[in-house]
Amino acid sequence: MSFGSNVRFYRINQRLTLQELSEKLNVSANYLSKLEQNKAKMKPEFLPDLCSALNVSMTDLYKEIKDNVFER
């Protein structure tokens, strides 16, 4: 899985919409959508705030998520 896919997975896991997360981070929902699609690059200084908002460690955000995690 890609970084953007992980961001999306953890955002959904926290039951946050793009709009809600964008408000927490003071960025546009459009930017977050592009980040999740790997069409935008993230500035390194943004990572701690993103991890905090998603309630996830940097290690977890970068680890590979297995496909079966999405199955319920």
PDB file of N, CA, C and O in Angstrom:
ATOM      1  N   MET A   1       0.841  -1.177   0.000  1.00  0.00           N
ATOM      2  CA  MET A   1       0.000   0.000   0.000  1.00  0.00           C
ATOM      3  C   MET A   1       0.886   1.240   0.000  1.00  0.00           C
ATOM      4  O   MET A   1       2.033   1.208   0.447  1.00  0.00           O
ATOM      5  N   SER A   2       0.348   2.291  -0.492  1.00  0.00           N
ATOM      6  CA  SER A   2       1.084   3.543  -0.580  1.00  0.00           C
ATOM      7  C   SER A   2       0.823   4.406   0.660  1.00  0.00           C
ATOM      8  O   SER A   2      -0.081   4.138   1.451  1.00  0.00           O
ATOM      9  N   PHE A   3       1.628   5.426   0.794  1.00  0.00           N
ATOM     10  CA  PHE A   3       1.438   6.365   1.903  1.00  0.00           C
ATOM     11  C   PHE A   3       0.032   6.957   1.868  1.00  0.00           C
ATOM     12  O   PHE A   3      -0.637   7.027   2.899  1.00  0.00           O
ATOM     13  N   GLY A   4      -0.417   7.381   0.699  1.00  0.00           N
ATOM     14  CA  GLY A   4      -1.748   7.971   0.565  1.00  0.00           C
ATOM     15  C   GLY A   4      -2.848   7.010   0.965  1.00  0.00           C
ATOM     16  O   GLY A   4      -3.829   7.407   1.593  1.00  0.00           O
ATOM     17  N   SER A   5      -2.688   5.744   0.601  1.00  0.00           N
ATOM     18  CA  SER A   5      -3.667   4.730   0.988  1.00  0.00           C
ATOM     19  C   SER A   5      -3.709   4.567   2.499  1.00  0.00           C
ATOM     20  O   SER A   5      -4.778   4.379   3.080  1.00  0.00           O
ATOM     21  N   ASN A   6      -2.548   4.639   3.132  1.00  0.00           N
ATOM     22  CA  ASN A   6      -2.495   4.541   4.591  1.00  0.00           C
ATOM     23  C   ASN A   6      -3.184   5.727   5.245  1.00  0.00           C
ATOM     24  O   ASN A   6      -3.911   5.566   6.225  1.00  0.00           O
ATOM     25  N   VAL A   7      -2.958   6.908   4.705  1.00  0.00           N
ATOM     26  CA  VAL A   7      -3.624   8.101   5.247  1.00  0.00           C
ATOM     27  C   VAL A   7      -5.136   7.913   5.165  1.00  0.00           C
ATOM     28  O   VAL A   7      -5.857   8.165   6.131  1.00  0.00           O
ATOM     29  N   ARG A   8      -5.603   7.473   4.014  1.00  0.00           N
ATOM     30  CA  ARG A   8      -7.039   7.262   3.830  1.00  0.00           C
ATOM     31  C   ARG A   8      -7.566   6.199   4.791  1.00  0.00           C
ATOM     32  O   ARG A   8      -8.618   6.383   5.402  1.00  0.00           O
ATOM     33  N   PHE A   9      -6.838   5.085   4.928  1.00  0.00           N
ATOM     34  CA  PHE A   9      -7.252   4.013   5.827  1.00  0.00           C
ATOM     35  C   PHE A   9      -7.421   4.542   7.252  1.00  0.00           C
ATOM     36  O   PHE A   9      -8.450   4.305   7.884  1.00  0.00           O
ATOM     37  N   TYR A  10      -6.419   5.252   7.755  1.00  0.00           N
ATOM     38  CA  TYR A  10      -6.487   5.743   9.137  1.00  0.00           C
ATOM     39  C   TYR A  10      -7.518   6.859   9.297  1.00  0.00           C
ATOM     40  O   TYR A  10      -8.125   6.986  10.360  1.00  0.00           O
ATOM     41  N   ARG A  11      -7.721   7.662   8.266  1.00  0.00           N
ATOM     42  CA  ARG A  11      -8.764   8.700   8.340  1.00  0.00           C
ATOM     43  C   ARG A  11     -10.133   8.054   8.467  1.00  0.00           C
ATOM     44  O   ARG A  11     -10.947   8.461   9.296  1.00  0.00           O
ATOM     45  N   ILE A  12     -10.377   7.060   7.653  1.00  0.00           N
ATOM     46  CA  ILE A  12     -11.666   6.359   7.709  1.00  0.00           C
ATOM     47  C   ILE A  12     -11.804   5.596   9.019  1.00  0.00           C
ATOM     48  O   ILE A  12     -12.888   5.542   9.601  1.00  0.00           O
ATOM     49  N   ASN A  13     -10.711   5.011   9.480  1.00  0.00           N
ATOM     50  CA  ASN A  13     -10.723   4.289  10.752  1.00  0.00           C
ATOM     51  C   ASN A  13     -11.103   5.215  11.921  1.00  0.00           C
ATOM     52  O   ASN A  13     -11.730   4.782  12.888  1.00  0.00           O
ATOM     53  N   GLN A  14     -10.718   6.481  11.815  1.00  0.00           N
ATOM     54  CA  GLN A  14     -11.066   7.476  12.839  1.00  0.00           C
ATOM     55  C   GLN A  14     -12.450   8.087  12.584  1.00  0.00           C
ATOM     56  O   GLN A  14     -12.913   8.948  13.332  1.00  0.00           O
ATOM     57  N   ARG A  15     -13.092   7.623  11.520  1.00  0.00           N
ATOM     58  CA  ARG A  15     -14.418   8.110  11.114  1.00  0.00           C
ATOM     59  C   ARG A  15     -14.416   9.616  10.848  1.00  0.00           C
ATOM     60  O   ARG A  15     -15.317  10.346  11.261  1.00  0.00           O
ATOM     61  N   LEU A  16     -13.374  10.049  10.146  1.00  0.00           N
ATOM     62  CA  LEU A  16     -13.245  11.457   9.776  1.00  0.00           C
ATOM     63  C   LEU A  16     -13.495  11.620   8.279  1.00  0.00           C
ATOM     64  O   LEU A  16     -13.018  10.817   7.477  1.00  0.00           O
ATOM     65  N   THR A  17     -14.229  12.641   7.908  1.00  0.00           N
ATOM     66  CA  THR A  17     -14.359  12.981   6.501  1.00  0.00           C
ATOM     67  C   THR A  17     -13.128  13.780   6.089  1.00  0.00           C
ATOM     68  O   THR A  17     -12.367  14.246   6.936  1.00  0.00           O
ATOM     69  N   LEU A  18     -12.943  13.932   4.795  1.00  0.00           N
ATOM     70  CA  LEU A  18     -11.851  14.783   4.319  1.00  0.00           C
ATOM     71  C   LEU A  18     -12.004  16.193   4.880  1.00  0.00           C
ATOM     72  O   LEU A  18     -11.022  16.819   5.278  1.00  0.00           O
ATOM     73  N   GLN A  19     -13.233  16.688   4.909  1.00  0.00           N
ATOM     74  CA  GLN A  19     -13.492  18.041   5.403  1.00  0.00           C
ATOM     75  C   GLN A  19     -13.127  18.165   6.884  1.00  0.00           C
ATOM     76  O   GLN A  19     -12.493  19.139   7.289  1.00  0.00           O
ATOM     77  N   GLU A  20     -13.524  17.192   7.679  1.00  0.00           N
ATOM     78  CA  GLU A  20     -13.226  17.240   9.116  1.00  0.00           C
ATOM     79  C   GLU A  20     -11.722  17.204   9.377  1.00  0.00           C
ATOM     80  O   GLU A  20     -11.211  17.954  10.208  1.00  0.00           O
ATOM     81  N   LEU A  21     -11.023  16.330   8.663  1.00  0.00           N
ATOM     82  CA  LEU A  21      -9.575  16.252   8.839  1.00  0.00           C
ATOM     83  C   LEU A  21      -8.904  17.527   8.342  1.00  0.00           C
ATOM     84  O   LEU A  21      -7.955  18.011   8.960  1.00  0.00           O
ATOM     85  N   SER A  22      -9.378  18.062   7.252  1.00  0.00           N
ATOM     86  CA  SER A  22      -8.775  19.285   6.720  1.00  0.00           C
ATOM     87  C   SER A  22      -8.923  20.443   7.706  1.00  0.00           C
ATOM     88  O   SER A  22      -8.021  21.271   7.837  1.00  0.00           O
ATOM     89  N   GLU A  23     -10.055  20.499   8.392  1.00  0.00           N
ATOM     90  CA  GLU A  23     -10.265  21.553   9.389  1.00  0.00           C
ATOM     91  C   GLU A  23      -9.327  21.376  10.591  1.00  0.00           C
ATOM     92  O   GLU A  23      -8.818  22.355  11.137  1.00  0.00           O
ATOM     93  N   LYS A  24      -9.106  20.131  10.994  1.00  0.00           N
ATOM     94  CA  LYS A  24      -8.185  19.867  12.102  1.00  0.00           C
ATOM     95  C   LYS A  24      -6.759  20.291  11.747  1.00  0.00           C
ATOM     96  O   LYS A  24      -6.001  20.742  12.606  1.00  0.00           O
ATOM     97  N   LEU A  25      -6.410  20.141  10.479  1.00  0.00           N
ATOM     98  CA  LEU A  25      -5.042  20.388  10.038  1.00  0.00           C
ATOM     99  C   LEU A  25      -4.846  21.753   9.392  1.00  0.00           C
ATOM    100  O   LEU A  25      -3.724  22.143   9.070  1.00  0.00           O
ATOM    101  N   ASN A  26      -5.942  22.471   9.207  1.00  0.00           N
ATOM    102  CA  ASN A  26      -5.880  23.792   8.589  1.00  0.00           C
ATOM    103  C   ASN A  26      -5.289  23.734   7.173  1.00  0.00           C
ATOM    104  O   ASN A  26      -4.447  24.545   6.789  1.00  0.00           O
ATOM    105  N   VAL A  27      -5.770  22.738   6.416  1.00  0.00           N
ATOM    106  CA  VAL A  27      -5.405  22.601   5.002  1.00  0.00           C
ATOM    107  C   VAL A  27      -6.700  22.349   4.238  1.00  0.00           C
ATOM    108  O   VAL A  27      -7.742  22.109   4.847  1.00  0.00           O
ATOM    109  N   SER A  28      -6.643  22.402   2.935  1.00  0.00           N
ATOM    110  CA  SER A  28      -7.859  22.192   2.142  1.00  0.00           C
ATOM    111  C   SER A  28      -8.173  20.695   2.020  1.00  0.00           C
ATOM    112  O   SER A  28      -7.280  19.849   2.029  1.00  0.00           O
ATOM    113  N   ALA A  29      -9.455  20.406   1.908  1.00  0.00           N
ATOM    114  CA  ALA A  29      -9.889  19.025   1.678  1.00  0.00           C
ATOM    115  C   ALA A  29      -9.363  18.542   0.335  1.00  0.00           C
ATOM    116  O   ALA A  29      -9.053  17.361   0.175  1.00  0.00           O
ATOM    117  N   ASN A  30      -9.261  19.443  -0.624  1.00  0.00           N
ATOM    118  CA  ASN A  30      -8.726  19.105  -1.942  1.00  0.00           C
ATOM    119  C   ASN A  30      -7.280  18.613  -1.822  1.00  0.00           C
ATOM    120  O   ASN A  30      -6.897  17.631  -2.457  1.00  0.00           O
ATOM    121  N   TYR A  31      -6.484  19.302  -1.004  1.00  0.00           N
ATOM    122  CA  TYR A  31      -5.091  18.881  -0.797  1.00  0.00           C
ATOM    123  C   TYR A  31      -5.051  17.479  -0.190  1.00  0.00           C
ATOM    124  O   TYR A  31      -4.282  16.631  -0.644  1.00  0.00           O
ATOM    125  N   LEU A  32      -5.872  17.228   0.832  1.00  0.00           N
ATOM    126  CA  LEU A  32      -5.874  15.909   1.468  1.00  0.00           C
ATOM    127  C   LEU A  32      -6.318  14.823   0.496  1.00  0.00           C
ATOM    128  O   LEU A  32      -5.786  13.714   0.510  1.00  0.00           O
ATOM    129  N   SER A  33      -7.280  15.141  -0.335  1.00  0.00           N
ATOM    130  CA  SER A  33      -7.726  14.185  -1.335  1.00  0.00           C
ATOM    131  C   SER A  33      -6.576  13.834  -2.279  1.00  0.00           C
ATOM    132  O   SER A  33      -6.358  12.665  -2.595  1.00  0.00           O
ATOM    133  N   LYS A  34      -5.862  14.833  -2.715  1.00  0.00           N
ATOM    134  CA  LYS A  34      -4.709  14.589  -3.594  1.00  0.00           C
ATOM    135  C   LYS A  34      -3.616  13.811  -2.867  1.00  0.00           C
ATOM    136  O   LYS A  34      -2.956  12.963  -3.468  1.00  0.00           O
ATOM    137  N   LEU A  35      -3.422  14.090  -1.590  1.00  0.00           N
ATOM    138  CA  LEU A  35      -2.429  13.365  -0.791  1.00  0.00           C
ATOM    139  C   LEU A  35      -2.813  11.886  -0.725  1.00  0.00           C
ATOM    140  O   LEU A  35      -1.962  11.013  -0.896  1.00  0.00           O
ATOM    141  N   GLU A  36      -4.077  11.611  -0.481  1.00  0.00           N
ATOM    142  CA  GLU A  36      -4.547  10.232  -0.404  1.00  0.00           C
ATOM    143  C   GLU A  36      -4.423   9.507  -1.743  1.00  0.00           C
ATOM    144  O   GLU A  36      -4.265   8.287  -1.779  1.00  0.00           O
ATOM    145  N   GLN A  37      -4.494  10.248  -2.830  1.00  0.00           N
ATOM    146  CA  GLN A  37      -4.375   9.668  -4.170  1.00  0.00           C
ATOM    147  C   GLN A  37      -2.932   9.663  -4.667  1.00  0.00           C
ATOM    148  O   GLN A  37      -2.666   9.281  -5.806  1.00  0.00           O
ATOM    149  N   ASN A  38      -2.006  10.086  -3.813  1.00  0.00           N
ATOM    150  CA  ASN A  38      -0.586  10.182  -4.156  1.00  0.00           C
ATOM    151  C   ASN A  38      -0.337  11.142  -5.305  1.00  0.00           C
ATOM    152  O   ASN A  38       0.593  10.957  -6.090  1.00  0.00           O
ATOM    153  N   LYS A  39      -1.177  12.175  -5.402  1.00  0.00           N
ATOM    154  CA  LYS A  39      -1.018  13.194  -6.433  1.00  0.00           C
ATOM    155  C   LYS A  39      -0.441  14.486  -5.865  1.00  0.00           C
ATOM    156  O   LYS A  39      -0.205  15.445  -6.599  1.00  0.00           O
ATOM    157  N   ALA A  40      -0.215  14.505  -4.545  1.00  0.00           N
ATOM    158  CA  ALA A  40       0.390  15.664  -3.881  1.00  0.00           C
ATOM    159  C   ALA A  40       1.476  15.158  -2.952  1.00  0.00           C
ATOM    160  O   ALA A  40       1.383  14.063  -2.398  1.00  0.00           O
ATOM    161  N   LYS A  41       2.496  15.962  -2.794  1.00  0.00           N
ATOM    162  CA  LYS A  41       3.581  15.615  -1.886  1.00  0.00           C
ATOM    163  C   LYS A  41       3.350  16.311  -0.550  1.00  0.00           C
ATOM    164  O   LYS A  41       2.801  17.411  -0.482  1.00  0.00           O
ATOM    165  N   MET A  42       3.780  15.642   0.493  1.00  0.00           N
ATOM    166  CA  MET A  42       3.608  16.185   1.833  1.00  0.00           C
ATOM    167  C   MET A  42       4.915  16.802   2.314  1.00  0.00           C
ATOM    168  O   MET A  42       5.992  16.238   2.121  1.00  0.00           O
ATOM    169  N   LYS A  43       4.805  17.958   2.937  1.00  0.00           N
ATOM    170  CA  LYS A  43       5.971  18.572   3.549  1.00  0.00           C
ATOM    171  C   LYS A  43       6.285  17.824   4.835  1.00  0.00           C
ATOM    172  O   LYS A  43       5.369  17.511   5.595  1.00  0.00           O
ATOM    173  N   PRO A  44       7.552  17.530   5.101  1.00  0.00           N
ATOM    174  CA  PRO A  44       7.917  16.764   6.296  1.00  0.00           C
ATOM    175  C   PRO A  44       7.403  17.373   7.609  1.00  0.00           C
ATOM    176  O   PRO A  44       7.052  16.641   8.534  1.00  0.00           O
ATOM    177  N   GLU A  45       7.358  18.689   7.691  1.00  0.00           N
ATOM    178  CA  GLU A  45       6.912  19.326   8.929  1.00  0.00           C
ATOM    179  C   GLU A  45       5.412  19.131   9.183  1.00  0.00           C
ATOM    180  O   GLU A  45       4.935  19.397  10.286  1.00  0.00           O
ATOM    181  N   PHE A  46       4.672  18.671   8.177  1.00  0.00           N
ATOM    182  CA  PHE A  46       3.242  18.408   8.291  1.00  0.00           C
ATOM    183  C   PHE A  46       2.960  17.048   8.936  1.00  0.00           C
ATOM    184  O   PHE A  46       1.873  16.829   9.470  1.00  0.00           O
ATOM    185  N   LEU A  47       3.931  16.139   8.889  1.00  0.00           N
ATOM    186  CA  LEU A  47       3.743  14.769   9.346  1.00  0.00           C
ATOM    187  C   LEU A  47       3.334  14.654  10.818  1.00  0.00           C
ATOM    188  O   LEU A  47       2.392  13.915  11.105  1.00  0.00           O
ATOM    189  N   PRO A  48       3.975  15.333  11.758  1.00  0.00           N
ATOM    190  CA  PRO A  48       3.548  15.190  13.164  1.00  0.00           C
ATOM    191  C   PRO A  48       2.088  15.601  13.390  1.00  0.00           C
ATOM    192  O   PRO A  48       1.374  14.947  14.150  1.00  0.00           O
ATOM    193  N   ASP A  49       1.646  16.670  12.742  1.00  0.00           N
ATOM    194  CA  ASP A  49       0.253  17.103  12.895  1.00  0.00           C
ATOM    195  C   ASP A  49      -0.708  16.082  12.287  1.00  0.00           C
ATOM    196  O   ASP A  49      -1.771  15.813  12.846  1.00  0.00           O
ATOM    197  N   LEU A  50      -0.336  15.525  11.156  1.00  0.00           N
ATOM    198  CA  LEU A  50      -1.166  14.519  10.506  1.00  0.00           C
ATOM    199  C   LEU A  50      -1.288  13.280  11.394  1.00  0.00           C
ATOM    200  O   LEU A  50      -2.385  12.756  11.586  1.00  0.00           O
ATOM    201  N   CYS A  51      -0.174  12.821  11.926  1.00  0.00           N
ATOM    202  CA  CYS A  51      -0.193  11.649  12.807  1.00  0.00           C
ATOM    203  C   CYS A  51      -1.040  11.910  14.050  1.00  0.00           C
ATOM    204  O   CYS A  51      -1.794  11.041  14.489  1.00  0.00           O
ATOM    205  N   SER A  52      -0.913  13.082  14.600  1.00  0.00           N
ATOM    206  CA  SER A  52      -1.693  13.438  15.785  1.00  0.00           C
ATOM    207  C   SER A  52      -3.187  13.454  15.464  1.00  0.00           C
ATOM    208  O   SER A  52      -3.991  12.928  16.234  1.00  0.00           O
ATOM    209  N   ALA A  53      -3.557  14.042  14.354  1.00  0.00           N
ATOM    210  CA  ALA A  53      -4.966  14.135  13.971  1.00  0.00           C
ATOM    211  C   ALA A  53      -5.564  12.760  13.683  1.00  0.00           C
ATOM    212  O   ALA A  53      -6.752  12.531  13.911  1.00  0.00           O
ATOM    213  N   LEU A  54      -4.736  11.852  13.184  1.00  0.00           N
ATOM    214  CA  LEU A  54      -5.210  10.506  12.873  1.00  0.00           C
ATOM    215  C   LEU A  54      -5.021   9.543  14.044  1.00  0.00           C
ATOM    216  O   LEU A  54      -5.431   8.385  13.981  1.00  0.00           O
ATOM    217  N   ASN A  55      -4.393  10.038  15.114  1.00  0.00           N
ATOM    218  CA  ASN A  55      -4.136   9.223  16.302  1.00  0.00           C
ATOM    219  C   ASN A  55      -3.346   7.960  15.947  1.00  0.00           C
ATOM    220  O   ASN A  55      -3.710   6.848  16.328  1.00  0.00           O
ATOM    221  N   VAL A  56      -2.254   8.168  15.206  1.00  0.00           N
ATOM    222  CA  VAL A  56      -1.432   7.068  14.728  1.00  0.00           C
ATOM    223  C   VAL A  56       0.037   7.484  14.798  1.00  0.00           C
ATOM    224  O   VAL A  56       0.357   8.667  14.681  1.00  0.00           O
ATOM    225  N   SER A  57       0.919   6.520  14.988  1.00  0.00           N
ATOM    226  CA  SER A  57       2.350   6.828  15.026  1.00  0.00           C
ATOM    227  C   SER A  57       2.882   6.984  13.604  1.00  0.00           C
ATOM    228  O   SER A  57       2.267   6.523  12.643  1.00  0.00           O
ATOM    229  N   MET A  58       4.019   7.634  13.488  1.00  0.00           N
ATOM    230  CA  MET A  58       4.645   7.780  12.169  1.00  0.00           C
ATOM    231  C   MET A  58       4.993   6.411  11.604  1.00  0.00           C
ATOM    232  O   MET A  58       4.854   6.175  10.404  1.00  0.00           O
ATOM    233  N   THR A  59       5.442   5.517  12.465  1.00  0.00           N
ATOM    234  CA  THR A  59       5.785   4.158  12.025  1.00  0.00           C
ATOM    235  C   THR A  59       4.570   3.468  11.426  1.00  0.00           C
ATOM    236  O   THR A  59       4.655   2.865  10.356  1.00  0.00           O
ATOM    237  N   ASP A  60       3.436   3.559  12.119  1.00  0.00           N
ATOM    238  CA  ASP A  60       2.219   2.918  11.616  1.00  0.00           C
ATOM    239  C   ASP A  60       1.751   3.552  10.313  1.00  0.00           C
ATOM    240  O   ASP A  60       1.256   2.855   9.427  1.00  0.00           O
ATOM    241  N   LEU A  61       1.902   4.840  10.193  1.00  0.00           N
ATOM    242  CA  LEU A  61       1.449   5.530   8.984  1.00  0.00           C
ATOM    243  C   LEU A  61       2.245   5.087   7.759  1.00  0.00           C
ATOM    244  O   LEU A  61       1.730   5.094   6.641  1.00  0.00           O
ATOM    245  N   TYR A  62       3.500   4.702   7.974  1.00  0.00           N
ATOM    246  CA  TYR A  62       4.347   4.302   6.856  1.00  0.00           C
ATOM    247  C   TYR A  62       4.413   2.800   6.631  1.00  0.00           C
ATOM    248  O   TYR A  62       4.963   2.351   5.625  1.00  0.00           O
ATOM    249  N   LYS A  63       3.858   2.011   7.557  1.00  0.00           N
ATOM    250  CA  LYS A  63       3.966   0.564   7.371  1.00  0.00           C
ATOM    251  C   LYS A  63       2.981   0.071   6.312  1.00  0.00           C
ATOM    252  O   LYS A  63       2.003   0.738   5.974  1.00  0.00           O
ATOM    253  N   GLU A  64       3.276  -1.104   5.812  1.00  0.00           N
ATOM    254  CA  GLU A  64       2.401  -1.698   4.801  1.00  0.00           C
ATOM    255  C   GLU A  64       1.148  -2.218   5.474  1.00  0.00           C
ATOM    256  O   GLU A  64       1.215  -2.880   6.509  1.00  0.00           O
ATOM    257  N   ILE A  65       0.014  -1.917   4.884  1.00  0.00           N
ATOM    258  CA  ILE A  65      -1.264  -2.422   5.373  1.00  0.00           C
ATOM    259  C   ILE A  65      -1.694  -3.559   4.468  1.00  0.00           C
ATOM    260  O   ILE A  65      -1.788  -3.392   3.252  1.00  0.00           O
ATOM    261  N   LYS A  66      -1.948  -4.687   5.044  1.00  0.00           N
ATOM    262  CA  LYS A  66      -2.370  -5.850   4.266  1.00  0.00           C
ATOM    263  C   LYS A  66      -3.805  -5.676   3.777  1.00  0.00           C
ATOM    264  O   LYS A  66      -4.623  -5.038   4.440  1.00  0.00           O
ATOM    265  N   ASP A  67      -4.097  -6.236   2.638  1.00  0.00           N
ATOM    266  CA  ASP A  67      -5.427  -6.110   2.051  1.00  0.00           C
ATOM    267  C   ASP A  67      -6.519  -6.629   2.977  1.00  0.00           C
ATOM    268  O   ASP A  67      -7.628  -6.095   2.970  1.00  0.00           O
ATOM    269  N   ASN A  68      -6.231  -7.671   3.785  1.00  0.00           N
ATOM    270  CA  ASN A  68      -7.278  -8.232   4.622  1.00  0.00           C
ATOM    271  C   ASN A  68      -7.688  -7.307   5.762  1.00  0.00           C
ATOM    272  O   ASN A  68      -8.700  -7.556   6.417  1.00  0.00           O
ATOM    273  N   VAL A  69      -6.939  -6.268   6.008  1.00  0.00           N
ATOM    274  CA  VAL A  69      -7.309  -5.296   7.029  1.00  0.00           C
ATOM    275  C   VAL A  69      -8.592  -4.571   6.615  1.00  0.00           C
ATOM    276  O   VAL A  69      -9.371  -4.144   7.467  1.00  0.00           O
ATOM    277  N   PHE A  70      -8.805  -4.437   5.312  1.00  0.00           N
ATOM    278  CA  PHE A  70      -9.969  -3.716   4.806  1.00  0.00           C
ATOM    279  C   PHE A  70     -11.230  -4.575   4.808  1.00  0.00           C
ATOM    280  O   PHE A  70     -12.334  -4.056   4.644  1.00  0.00           O
ATOM    281  N   GLU A  71     -11.074  -5.868   4.989  1.00  0.00           N
ATOM    282  CA  GLU A  71     -12.230  -6.754   4.996  1.00  0.00           C
ATOM    283  C   GLU A  71     -12.903  -6.730   6.354  1.00  0.00           C
ATOM    284  O   GLU A  71     -12.233  -6.697   7.387  1.00  0.00           O
ATOM    285  N   ARG A  72     -14.214  -6.748   6.353  1.00  0.00           N
ATOM    286  CA  ARG A  72     -14.951  -6.764   7.627  1.00  0.00           C
ATOM    287  C   ARG A  72     -16.031  -7.790   7.564  1.00  0.00           C
ATOM    288  O   ARG A  72     -16.771  -7.968   8.532  1.00  0.00           O
TER     289      ARG A  72
END
